[in-house]
Every structure is written in C-alpha cells, then in structure tokens.
Amino acid sequence: MAHLLPPSNSTRNGPAEPSTKFHGREEFDYKGNSWMAPPSGLGTLKDDELEMDHHKCYVPKKCVHRFTGHNKGVHRIRLFPRTGHLLLSAGLDGKCKVWSVEQKQVMRTYIGHSAGVRDAQFNYDGSTFVSASFDRYLRLWKTETGQVLQTFTNHAVPYVVKFYPHDSNFFVVGCSNNKIVTYDATTAEITQEYNHHLAPVNAIVFVEDHGTKMITTSDDKKVLVWEWDIGVPVKYISDPTMQSMPVLTLHPSRQFFVGQSLDNTICVFQAQGRFSQQRKKKFSGHIVSGYACDIAFSPDGQFLVSGDGNGKLNVWDWKRTKMLQKFKAHDNGPAIGCVWHPLDPNMVFTCGWDGIIKMW
C-alpha cells in the first residue's frame, strides 16, 4: 500500500541502520584477490559486444540449482556486468544478497532497508550498486565491503533505478510521484528532474549511441523519449491501443527495445530514428496479469525470455516470434525476474515471490 500514499515529508524515523554480513570462506584468497574477482578461466565481454556468430545460445532445459536464503520473495536479480560471475538479488525482506554463480552460495548480505527492495542495479564495473526500496530510500553500496557510500531520498517510492551509461557517477530513478530524477552519486544531490508523466514511472532504458537518449514508461500508458539532462521530452509515443509497460529491455543489437505490455503481449519498438512500434513483431502466449515481470535476451539476441504471473518461464524465438518453451519455474506467485548469463550460452536465472532463485 505504501506506494499509493502521497509523498510524505517526514520519511518517518529516517533510514534503517545498515549492516552487512559476509558468508564466504574468506574475503581474500591466498593471492590477495578479493572474493569479487572473477574466476580465472572466465572470459569477459569487450565493451558489451560479442561476436554474434561464435557465441550461439541455446534454450535451457532444466533447473540445475536453487539458491535459497531470502525470507520473502525476490523481486529483481542482476548479474555482474560483463563477466556475470556474481548475482545480485533484491528481496522483499529488505535485504540484498550477492551470490557466487560458480560456488553456488551466498557471498554477502546487505541489510539497510526497512521495507522490501523494489530494484537494484550494479554500476558499469560492478564495484558499487544501488538498491531502491519501498521505504522511500535509495542506498549506494560498495559491493566488496558492504559499506553504504550514500543514502538518497526524495520522499517518494523509487520504482526503477538505472546508471547513466557514460558516467557511473549519475543514476536516474523513476518515482511514484510521477517524476524521474537524476542523482549525483558522490554528492547525493538531485541534478535533474524529468517531470512530464502523469502517473508513477515504471521503466527506464537508455538507447542510441550507448545511451544519449532515455526512454521512460509510466502507468499513464505513454512512452516518452528524452535527451540526457534535458527536462523536456523529445518524443511522445502514445496510442489508444497501448497499455502501460512496466518493464523495458534493450535488444543486444541495440536496434530495438521491447516492453512488457499489460495486455499479455511483449511489444517491440525501434531504438533509434522514429522509435516506431513494430506492429508485426509481437510476443504473446504468457499471462502477465498486472505483474512487472522482467524480460531478458540471450547475448546473441536470438531468444527472448520472460517470467509471467503464474510462475512460468517463457522462451521465444526473436526472429520468428514463436514460443519455444514454457517451464513452471516458481510457485505461489509470479516468476518476476529473469536474466541470461552474458558468457554462458544457456544459463538463465529466474526469481519469484517464493523467495527462491533458480539457475537453469
């Protein structure tokens, strides 16, 4: 309910007292490498771009591991940028956890919110991450040590947080008071406000030239395109048949972005030029029914995966828009989050409101 209330000025008794707990065997190994260092045999992505041909992806077949440890549901999961050897999970119990994909265990727990965490996002080298919670606070954490570098609030519930691609010092937050604000991570000041939506802001994605334009969606069923740091939208996509889209994801080719539309389809838009909707390309067959289920692409752009409101995981072929697979992934609630591993061709992670993260 808290998110439906108006912005409160006294964010009650201030943010929760932060604490952190390390669960691994040791924080540094015998070589002095941190626990965050990627395993030695792992490649990395050069500037987020893979050679599309040598990295053919496959649809996962079965669940190979279950990560348990959150007391309530898990709302979002994020992989460590470029290497994907660590998994960040944002739980509705107010905790964030970082898991080791290789050792299949939790490495560190970050406790700093008095309500559930709605979104979490690594910066572009993974050294810090931001968690956004229903207690109306955002916290910037140091991934390695678990210390809180900054706490931010504008007395509204943050729904989505994204780092600016050109400078990890800035991140944008879509809020329940219809605004999108840019924070400076070092000074904790608000540097820009984008205020054109008529309802709470749900999703943000950066497009064009590694992120000079920003696309946002909101409950008012509109899609707005902004230039970075200019508070007036440059384009306004609205259509009587459009539904609100609580999740946006960019295709790896950066030519298209997709939105999880609440009429149980996934809509496709151009990510440059006229940003027009591709009406022929539509993905359907899943029931989202009012949940903000995450969408993920395989790194070669060949497959599209999404959770749905009944706890199923759905896989489509991107070119033919045909559904390939449907798994029952989670019980009593939606399969709300999913990510595809950037290097491993058929490793997908899902999370749901049953508090379990599954590796497929």
C-alpha distance (Angstrom), angle and dihedral (degrees) to the residues before:
residue distance angle dihedral
M1 . . .
A2 3.80 . .
H3 3.78 92.4 .
L4 3.79 92.4 59.9
L5 3.79 93.3 56.4
P6 3.80 119.6 95.4
P7 3.81 117.6 -98.7
S8 3.80 106.5 -75.3
N9 3.76 117.2 -143.5
S10 3.74 98.1 -151.6
T11 3.76 99.6 54.6
R12 3.77 82.5 -152.3
N13 3.78 114.0 -108.7
G14 3.77 99.3 -10.5
P15 3.80 127.9 -98.8
A16 3.79 122.8 -34.0
E17 3.79 117.7 -93.6
P18 3.82 106.5 -93.7
S19 3.78 122.2 -129.2
T20 3.78 136.0 164.8
K21 3.77 136.2 -158.1
F22 3.78 129.0 -159.7
H23 3.82 115.7 -144.1
G24 3.80 103.2 176.8
R25 3.78 125.2 97.4
E26 3.80 96.0 -103.6
E27 3.78 135.6 -7.9
F28 3.83 93.0 -133.6
D29 3.77 126.3 30.9
Y30 3.80 125.5 -140.1
K31 3.81 91.0 -81.6
G32 3.77 91.4 54.3
N33 3.80 92.8 -110.9
S34 3.76 115.0 148.0
W35 3.81 119.8 -114.4
M36 3.81 85.8 -110.7
A37 3.80 94.3 62.8
P38 3.81 111.7 113.2
P39 3.83 117.3 -110.8
S40 3.78 110.1 -89.5
G41 3.80 99.5 -112.9
L42 3.78 94.9 53.1
G43 3.80 119.9 110.2
T44 3.78 121.9 -147.2
L45 3.75 135.8 -138.7
K46 3.78 118.1 -103.1
D47 3.81 106.5 -131.1
D48 3.80 91.4 -29.0
E49 3.79 91.6 -64.8
L50 3.77 124.6 120.2
E51 3.74 127.1 -168.9
M52 3.76 94.6 -105.0
D53 3.80 96.1 -146.7
H54 3.79 104.0 52.7
H55 3.78 93.8 46.6
K56 3.77 104.3 65.1
C57 3.77 113.4 174.7
Y58 3.79 129.2 -146.2
V59 3.76 133.7 -157.0
P60 3.81 111.0 -102.2
K61 3.80 115.8 -114.2
K62 3.79 109.4 -160.8
C63 3.79 144.5 -1.8
V64 3.80 110.2 -85.6
H65 3.80 101.2 178.4
R66 3.79 141.7 10.8
F67 3.80 120.5 -149.7
T68 3.81 109.7 -154.6
G69 3.79 128.0 -179.7
H70 3.79 109.7 98.7
N71 3.81 113.1 106.2
K72 3.80 94.2 -149.0
G73 3.78 133.7 22.7
V74 3.79 123.5 -47.9
H75 3.78 111.2 -126.1
R76 3.80 104.9 -174.7
I77 3.78 137.7 11.2
R78 3.80 126.3 -165.2
L79 3.80 130.7 -174.3
F80 3.78 124.1 -135.2
P81 3.82 107.2 -93.2
R82 3.83 118.2 -96.3
T83 3.82 98.3 -9.5
G84 3.80 102.0 43.5
H85 3.82 93.5 -155.9
L86 3.81 93.7 130.7
L87 3.79 128.5 51.6
L88 3.81 122.8 -151.4
S89 3.80 116.7 -156.4
A90 3.80 127.7 -168.5
G91 3.79 111.7 -153.0
L92 3.77 131.8 -159.9
D93 3.81 86.8 -130.2
G94 3.82 88.1 74.6
K95 3.79 94.7 -105.1
C96 3.78 131.7 114.5
K97 3.78 119.4 -153.9
V98 3.79 132.4 -167.9
W99 3.81 115.0 -149.6
S100 3.78 130.5 -165.8
V101 3.80 109.5 -124.9
E102 3.79 92.5 -160.0
Q103 3.82 98.4 47.4
K104 3.83 91.2 34.5
Q105 3.78 93.8 -137.5
V106 3.79 139.3 107.7
M107 3.81 112.5 -93.5
R108 3.78 104.5 -176.3
T109 3.80 138.2 2.9
Y110 3.80 121.0 -150.2
I111 3.81 114.1 -158.1
G112 3.78 115.0 -174.6
H113 3.78 111.4 120.1
S114 3.78 132.5 81.3
A115 3.83 93.0 -153.0
G116 3.79 136.3 36.4
V117 3.80 119.9 -60.6
R118 3.81 110.5 -116.4
D119 3.80 99.5 -171.3
A120 3.78 140.8 -1.7
Q121 3.77 130.2 -170.4
F122 3.82 135.5 -173.5
N123 3.78 118.1 -137.1
Y124 3.78 116.1 -119.7
D125 3.78 98.0 -82.9
G126 3.80 95.4 34.9
S127 3.80 95.2 -122.4
T128 3.81 92.4 121.0
F129 3.76 136.6 18.2
V130 3.79 136.5 -164.1
S131 3.79 123.4 -135.6
A132 3.80 121.0 -161.3
S133 3.77 118.0 -160.4
F134 3.79 141.7 -172.8
D135 3.82 88.2 -115.6
R136 3.85 84.3 77.5
Y137 3.79 95.1 -112.4
L138 3.78 131.0 113.9
R139 3.77 120.2 -157.0
L140 3.79 129.6 -161.9
W141 3.83 108.9 -147.3
K142 3.76 131.3 -168.2
T143 3.80 102.5 -126.2
E144 3.77 96.6 -148.0
T145 3.80 102.8 47.3
G146 3.80 101.0 20.7
Q147 3.79 95.4 -128.2
V148 3.79 119.3 146.9
L149 3.80 109.2 -118.1
Q150 3.81 96.9 -176.1
T151 3.78 141.6 -4.4
F152 3.80 120.4 -147.6
T153 3.78 133.9 -171.5
N154 3.78 139.5 163.2
H155 3.83 94.5 179.5
A156 3.79 93.2 -103.6
V157 3.78 129.5 100.6
P158 3.82 110.9 -97.8
Y159 3.80 111.4 -136.2
V160 3.77 103.1 178.5
V161 3.80 135.1 13.7
K162 3.82 128.2 -165.7
F163 3.79 132.5 174.1
Y164 3.79 117.9 -127.2
P165 3.84 105.7 -108.5
H166 3.79 96.7 -137.7
D167 3.80 97.0 48.1
S168 3.80 124.6 23.3
N169 3.77 87.8 -158.8
F170 3.79 91.5 79.4
F171 3.76 128.9 57.2
V172 3.79 132.3 176.6
V173 3.77 126.0 -137.3
G174 3.79 127.8 -161.9
C175 3.79 109.7 -146.3
S176 3.78 141.5 -162.4
N177 3.81 91.1 -116.2
N178 3.85 89.7 70.8
K179 3.81 93.3 -104.8
I180 3.77 133.0 115.6
V181 3.79 111.9 -148.8
T182 3.80 131.8 -168.6
Y183 3.78 116.4 -142.5
D184 3.78 127.2 -160.8
A185 3.80 103.6 -134.7
T186 3.80 95.4 -149.9
T187 3.80 99.9 48.7
A188 3.84 98.7 26.2
E189 3.80 88.9 -133.4
I190 3.78 126.1 139.1
T191 3.79 106.0 -116.2
Q192 3.82 100.7 179.3
E193 3.79 139.6 11.0
Y194 3.77 124.9 -155.0
N195 3.78 106.7 -161.7
H196 3.80 114.3 172.6
H197 3.77 105.0 102.4
L198 3.78 119.8 100.7
A199 3.80 96.8 -150.7
P200 3.83 138.5 30.5
V201 3.80 113.8 -53.2
N202 3.78 115.4 -115.8
A203 3.76 112.5 177.0
I204 3.80 140.9 18.0
V205 3.78 128.6 -169.4
F206 3.83 130.0 175.8
V207 3.80 117.6 -137.0
E208 3.81 141.5 171.7
D209 3.76 122.9 48.0
H210 3.83 94.3 4.9
G211 3.77 93.1 -49.5
T212 3.78 119.7 -31.8
K213 3.79 91.5 133.9
M214 3.77 127.2 51.9
I215 3.80 125.9 -151.8
T216 3.78 119.9 -158.6
T217 3.79 134.6 -176.8
S218 3.74 131.1 -164.1
D219 3.79 143.7 -178.2
D220 3.82 87.8 -91.3
K221 3.86 87.8 78.3
K222 3.80 92.9 -117.3
V223 3.77 130.6 123.7
L224 3.80 115.0 -150.4
V225 3.81 127.0 -167.5
W226 3.81 117.3 -151.6
E227 3.77 135.2 -174.2
W228 3.79 110.2 -126.0
D229 3.82 111.9 -89.8
I230 3.82 94.9 2.6
G231 3.77 112.5 111.5
V232 3.80 97.7 -149.1
P233 3.81 121.2 78.5
V234 3.80 116.4 -117.3
K235 3.78 94.3 -156.4
Y236 3.73 136.7 23.4
I237 3.81 119.6 -158.0
S238 3.77 111.6 -165.6
D239 3.75 130.9 150.7
P240 3.80 132.1 170.5
T241 3.80 90.8 -124.4
M242 3.81 95.2 50.6
Q243 3.78 121.5 108.1
S244 3.78 125.0 -157.5
M245 3.80 113.6 -83.0
P246 3.80 114.7 -147.2
V247 3.83 95.3 -175.6
L248 3.82 131.8 43.9
T249 3.81 125.6 -175.5
L250 3.78 130.5 -178.3
H251 3.81 119.4 -130.4
P252 3.85 113.0 -120.0
S253 3.80 90.2 -116.0
R254 3.83 87.5 59.2
Q255 3.82 89.0 -135.4
F256 3.80 96.7 105.7
F257 3.76 141.0 24.3
V258 3.79 127.0 -156.7
G259 3.79 131.8 -147.1
Q260 3.78 128.9 -155.9
S261 3.79 99.1 -127.1
L262 3.80 118.2 -157.5
D263 3.80 93.1 -130.5
N264 3.84 85.3 78.0
T265 3.79 96.7 -97.6
I266 3.77 134.6 103.7
C267 3.82 110.8 -129.0
V268 3.79 124.1 -152.1
F269 3.82 125.4 -144.0
Q270 3.77 133.8 -179.5
A271 3.80 111.3 -103.5
Q272 3.79 94.5 -147.8
G273 3.77 141.8 28.0
R274 3.77 109.7 22.4
F275 3.82 96.7 -3.0
S276 3.79 87.6 -135.5
Q277 3.77 122.5 174.0
Q278 3.79 114.5 -107.2
R279 3.77 98.2 -134.2
K280 3.78 95.6 -175.3
K281 3.79 92.9 57.2
K282 3.77 111.0 71.6
F283 3.77 130.2 146.8
S284 3.79 117.1 -150.9
G285 3.77 141.1 152.8
H286 3.80 99.3 93.4
I287 3.80 128.1 93.6
V288 3.80 111.5 -131.0
S289 3.82 94.6 168.9
G290 3.78 101.2 -177.4
Y291 3.81 100.6 -37.7
A292 3.78 124.3 120.9
C293 3.80 94.9 -127.5
D294 3.77 114.5 -177.2
I295 3.81 123.5 -119.3
A296 3.79 123.9 -147.0
F297 3.80 134.9 -176.7
S298 3.76 129.0 -146.3
P299 3.83 108.4 -111.4
D300 3.81 92.1 -109.0
G301 3.80 90.4 52.9
Q302 3.78 92.6 -121.2
F303 3.81 100.4 115.5
L304 3.77 134.8 40.2
V305 3.81 120.7 -155.4
S306 3.77 129.6 -170.0
G307 3.76 137.5 167.1
D308 3.76 121.1 -132.0
G309 3.79 141.0 -151.5
N310 3.80 94.5 -93.7
G311 3.79 94.7 56.6
K312 3.80 95.6 -100.5
L313 3.80 126.7 136.5
N314 3.81 113.9 -139.6
V315 3.81 127.6 -162.0
W316 3.82 123.4 -165.0
D317 3.77 133.8 -175.8
W318 3.81 106.6 -115.6
K319 3.81 98.1 -147.4
R320 3.79 98.5 44.5
T321 3.84 97.0 30.2
K322 3.79 87.3 -136.0
M323 3.79 122.4 144.7
L324 3.79 110.8 -117.9
Q325 3.80 106.4 176.1
K326 3.77 142.2 11.0
F327 3.82 121.7 -167.9
K328 3.77 130.3 -176.9
A329 3.79 96.2 -125.5
H330 3.81 107.8 163.5
D331 3.77 138.3 21.4
N332 3.82 133.4 -134.4
G333 3.79 97.6 11.5
P334 3.78 143.0 18.4
A335 3.78 129.2 -46.0
I336 3.77 88.7 -122.0
G337 3.80 105.4 174.6
C338 3.79 135.3 36.7
V339 3.81 135.1 169.5
W340 3.80 132.0 -178.8
H341 3.80 117.2 -138.9
P342 3.84 111.0 -109.1
L343 3.82 95.4 -138.3
D344 3.79 108.2 21.1
P345 3.82 106.4 78.6
N346 3.79 98.8 -142.9
M347 3.80 107.4 22.0
V348 3.80 115.1 117.9
F349 3.80 127.8 172.3
T350 3.79 124.2 -154.7
C351 3.78 132.5 -176.4
G352 3.77 132.1 -167.5
W353 3.76 144.5 178.2
D354 3.79 90.4 -88.8
G355 3.82 86.8 79.1
I356 3.81 95.2 -115.2
I357 3.82 127.6 120.7
K358 3.80 112.3 -154.8
M359 3.77 128.8 -159.3
W360 3.81 114.9 -150.5
